[in-house]
Amino acid sequence: KGEGGEEGEAGDGPSPFASGEVTQEYSGGDIGSGNGLQFRFYTNLIQRHIQGSLQQDQILKGVDFRAVVRVWLDASGRLVRSELVGSTGDAETDRALRTAMAELPNMGEPPPQNLPQPVKLRITNRVTG
């Protein structure tokens, strides 16, 4: 042990700056604009809200699917329109998704001002077991 209580050589041991890799690419608005970060944060909220709600749906909770949807929200955060982009590959799942999306509860949080719409999201459900 050195004087002053230091242990080891300089650079020895884990660094607080080596906290791991960033694994998610930024895909919000312009970098450097406060709105871009707000939009990305809110888009993630929408995605979690939709996926959580769909996992409660009696038909969809037992089905594996991957889909892309476009959604439009009003100033209060209520989903006012949604559309399935393409297909999940199963007409019954597509129908169930459209029905469940039309019945989603309010987000409960208003979107950032000037949020570009529609918001395009990838939603998935993986049944384990």
N, C-alpha and C positions, 0 to 999 in steps of 0.2 A: 504494500500500500504506500503510495507516495504522500508527500506533504499535502496538507489541506484536505485529505480524505479521498483524493482521486484514485480510481482503480484502473489499471491497465493503461495501454498506450492510447494516444489520441486516435479516434476513429475505431477503437475497439468496441465491439458490441453492437446491438441493434440501434439504428438511427431513427429518431422520431420523424425524419423526412422520408423514410422508406416505408410508407404505410400501405403499399400495394398498388396494383395497376388500376387505372380507371377503365372500366369495361363497357360503359355505355357511351356511345357517341352522342354529341350534342346535335339535336335536330330541331331546335326551336328557331326563333327569329334571328335577326342579325346579331352577331356577337358584339358585345359592347353596349347593346341597348338593354335597358332595364326590362322592357317589354318582352324581349326574347326569352329571358329566364322565367318571367312570370307566365308566359304562354306555355313553356315546357312543363313547369310545375303544375299548372292547371290541367294540361293535357294528361299528365300522369294521374291526377286526381280523378279525371273523367274515366280513364281506363280502369282504374281500381274499382270505381263505383259501378261501372257496367259489369265488369267480370264478377264482382261480389254479388250483384243482383242476379245475374244469369246463373250463378252456382246455386241459387235458391229455387230456381225454376224446376218444377216437377219433371218435366220432360228433358231439359238440357243438362241437369246435374248428372245424369247417367250416360252422357254421350261425349265421346271424344270429337272435338272439332277445332278448326282453325279458320278464322274468317277476318275479313277486313270490312269495316263499317265506316260510314261517314255520318257525323251527327251535327245537328244545329241546336244551339241553346238560346234561350231568351236571356234577358238581363238579370233574371233571378237565379239562373242556373238550371231551369227546367228544360228537359229535352223536348224540343218542339217538332223535330223531324229526324228520322234516321233512315239510312238505306244500306242494304247489304251490297258490297262491291263484289261482283262475281258470285261464286257459290262455294259452299263447303264441300260439295260433291254429293250431297244427299238432299233431295228435295224436301223430305220431312223435317230434317234439321234446319234447313233454310226457312221453312214456314214457321217452325217453333221460334227461331231466332227473331224473325220479323215481328211475331206476336209479342214476345217477351220484351223486345226493344221498345215497342209502342206502349208498354205498360210500366216502364221504368219509373221509380220514384224520383222526386226532385233531388238534385245534387245537394241542395242546402247551402251552397256557396256560390255567389255570383261570379261570372267569369271576369277576367281582367278586361278593362276597357279596350276596345278595338281588337279583341281576339279574332284572328282570321277564321272564317267559317266557310265551308264545313270543316270540322276537325276529323281527320282521317286516323283511325285506330286499328291496330291488330288485336283481336281478342282470341283467346284460346281456352280450351278446357281439356284437361287430361284426367281421365278416370284411372285411378290406381286400384290395384287389387288383383 
